[in-house]
């Protein structure tokens, strides 16, 4: 079984586990209940800048994520700080130099914390440890490489309709290739749409 299939299966299991916990949590009364649902699905464009494996390059790509509400950290009459479990997949493609193309894949999961209220703007942060993979074509020296990685950042969701939001986000991407004691620092910026169920 390939690593990608194994990680996708683990991510699906994790989201399913948290979905069952979320259904159980819905039976408890809450002071503030938002108009949107507890399951969030998003997709969008991602710009990524990398400095890894002796290469500096950028990728254009797309991201998908699923978040499932777990509990309210702080609850008030007009807002709440909500904690969700998020799983994400980020795919990228671009040029790493003359005649060399680079493809990237990040799979990760972790906490997603947002401030939910009746406002049209919802700020949030997340920290997603996971797995980063690069595949360089036309280069026998670089080839394919996989290592631990994580995304940490946040953004703003702008309400377009009761269950539809436009998202703007920025993330720090840490990677740990070539058994280096230091993390490689990278970043990404993205935009997309989020639907609640």
Protein Blocks (a to p, Z undefined) as FASTA:
>chain_A
ZZklmmmmmmmmmmmmmmmmmmmmmmpccfbdcfbdfbdcddddddddddeehiacdddd
ddddddddfbdfbacfkbccddddddddddddddebehiacdddddddddddddddfbfb
dcdddddddddddddehiaklmpaddddddddddddddfbfkbccddddddddddehhia
bdcddddddddddddZZ
